[in-house]
């Protein structure tokens, strides 16, 4: 019995259970307090013409996620140096997010905060993209280029995640799927601290979902939550790509493409929306109702149906594409991903949803009619 208790692998499993459990509990007990304060101080997200909700809802769920991840990692994390700088970055994003949720701030200030947080992470922990794995014939990346590419990657991921947060449960569920994938992989390759972080994020979000789906005690993660969670996802993806250049067992030879696949739904949505806006001579940063979840809402799907549909799609995509991509070269993988994006863009953008009498609108109407028949008691 003693040999089992003192076995390093057993202790690692216990630590993972403890960090996941603590993260879940901290998030779960924090949210009711946040809801009470939000009601007392009238801190709500008010519905507007782009909202998928029709009533005012508290939007400080990110505070609970922040508390859960930071405390659980400070108590059970195994790499104090990395954790200290990750937490320093999260503190910056936390205060920017809180201010944006309550007062709304200039997008440029948010961007500067993201760059600063990324700089702290990359410069002080040396966690960055160090290789292109043969993409375009490039392997080892010069240090200045590595810093630039990593910063750009983190900023893109954070903003893509922010934009996908449009219906109940979607952003949190996609993050859980990706974090669990990374957490398992980190565990099997021996990166204890990163595995703990992935599990902490996953279980904080599982707890958050309980309230995000609730009708009586609903809460949104807000910009605080999307900034923090998006940054933690970017950290995991960066570490995933970096470690694949170091390990020999369980190595993904096309790690950058696999990393893209893990985050494909938000990244595809970001790219499609930007291209669509530019094609209409609009600012790529202008707000609209042209995201994939808006498209699915117009088809008649409910919030939970959209979340379940996209989560299943993400899981299936990760499994199938990971197997396919690992059998070909990284440049062939890139061509394959670009082809998928072109198909995705064509399907979603064929006949604008706002074009009166379009074929798409007629199919949407038929789809709504079918969905209503299934929803009748």
C-alpha positions, 0 to 999 in steps of 0.5 A: 500500500505504501509503495502505491501511495509514494508512487510518483505516477499515483501522486500525479493522478491525485494532484490532477484530481485535487486541482480539478476538484478544487477548481470546480468547487471554487468556481461553483461557490463563487458564482452565487456570490457574484450573482448576488453582488451583480443584482445588488449593483445592477451589473448586467449585460444589457441586450442589444441588436446583436445579442442572442438574449432578450433580458439583462443577465449578469456578466461577471462569470469570468471572475469565478473562472479567474479565482478557480484557476489562479488559486488551484494552480497556486496551491497545486501547480508544480512549476512556480516560475511559469505559474507566477508569470501566467498569473501576472498575465491573467491579473492584467487581463482580469482588470481590463476585462472587469473594466470592459464588462462594467464600463466598456473600454477602447478596443485598442486598450484591450489589444495593448493589454493582450500584447503586454500579457503575452510579452510577460508570458513569452519573455519570462517563461520562454514558452513560445513557438520555436519551430515551424516543423517544415512549414514552407520549408522552415524549421527552427525559428530565429528568436525575434521571429519566435516572439513575434509569431507567438504574440500574434498567435496568442492575440488571434486566439484570444480574439477568436475565442471572444467572438465565438462567445455568443450563445449559452455554453458554446465558448465554455464547451469548446474550451473544455474539449480543447483543454481536456485534449491538451491536458491528457497529452501534457500528462502522457508526455510528462509536462505535469504543470501544463496538465494541471493547468488544463484540468483546472481550466476544464473543471472551472468551466464545467462548473460555470456551465451549470449556471450559464445554462440555468434559467433562474441563475444564469450568468455570462462569462463576459469579457473577463472570462473570454479574455482569461480563458482565451489566453489560457487556451493560447498558452496551452496551444503554444506549449503544445506546439513547443513541446512537440519540437522536444519530445520523441514519444507521442509526438505530432509531426505536424503540431502547428496544423494540429494546434489549428485543428484544436481551435478550428471552429473559432479560427474559421469563424474569425477568418470568415467574418473578417473576409466577409466584412472586407468583401462588403467594404466594412471594417473587419472589426465592425460588429455584426450578426454574421458569426456561425452561431448567428447563422445556426440561430437563424436556422432555428436551432436553440442555444443548447442545440448549437452548443451540442452540435458544434461540440460534437463537430469539434470532437469528431474533427479533432479525431478524424483530422488528427489522424489524416494530417499525421499521415501527410506532410505539413504543407499538404496538411495546410492545403487540406485545411485551406480547402476545408475553409473554402468549403466552409466559407462557401456553405455558410456564405452562399446566398446571404441570409438577409437577401429577400427570397434567396434559396437559403432563406427558403431552406431556413424557413423549411428548417424552422418548420421541421424543428417546430414539429419536433419541439411540439409536446 
